[in-house]
Amino acid sequence: MAPQFLHGDLVILSPSAPAVEAQAAVVQLDDQIGVTCKLYKRQGPNVHLVPVNELFPPQTFTASSVRWALRVLARIKP
């Protein structure tokens, strides 16, 4: 079952907690402003970022285009 994130939720990260396969992660990509929070899936030389909302398609990037990816440790509802 996928985690549910709502607009305005806060997520807790740690620089010592890298992204984990099939878990929610905050990802910074090269050449993009800001970050994205998606399910993180690594497959060979590619990283698939899968939105929790199934209305949006997954996106695929080369692993080398990921600056950093940190696991979501907790979610806080404001």
N, C-alpha and C positions, 0 to 999 in steps of 0.2 A: 504494500500500500504506500503510495507516494505521500510525502509530507505536504501539508497545505500551507502556503504562504499567501498572505493578503497584503495588498498595497498598504504601506505604512508600517508594516511589521519591522522590528529590529532583529538583526541576527548577530550572534556572538561568534567571533572567530578568534583564532590564535595563530600567530606566525609559525608556531611549532606543530600545528596540526594540518598536514597536507591533505588535499582532497583524497577521498576514498571511493573506490569503484562503486557506482550505482547509488551513491549518497549525495545529498544536497551539498553544493559547494558554491563559493563565490569565486569568480574567475575574472582575471584581468588579461585581456588579449592585446597583442601588439597592434598599433595603429588604430585603436579604438579608445574613445573617451569614456570614462566610467567603468563600471564592472557589471557583471550579470550574475544572477543567482539561479542555477539550474542543476539538474541531476547530472553528475559527471561520469562519463563512460569512456575509458581509454581502450582503443583497439589498434594494436600495432602502432604505426606512425601517426595515427589520427586520434583526435579527441572529439567525442560526440557530446554536445550539450543539449539535454532533453528538458524542455519546459515541463513544469508540473501541470500546467493547463494544457490538456490534450488538443485544444483548438489551434495551437501553434505547432509548427513542425520542428523537429530536431535540427540542429545546425552542426555541421562538421568542420573542424579546423585541423590543420597540422599541429602536432604536439609542439613543434618548435615555435608556433605563433602564440603559445600560452606563456605569458610573463610569469604569472603565479596562479595557483588554484588552492584555496584553503577550504577545509571542511567546515560546514555549519555545525557548531557545537550546541546551539540552543536558539530558540526563537522567543521573542518577547512581544506580546501584544501591547500596543500603547494604550 
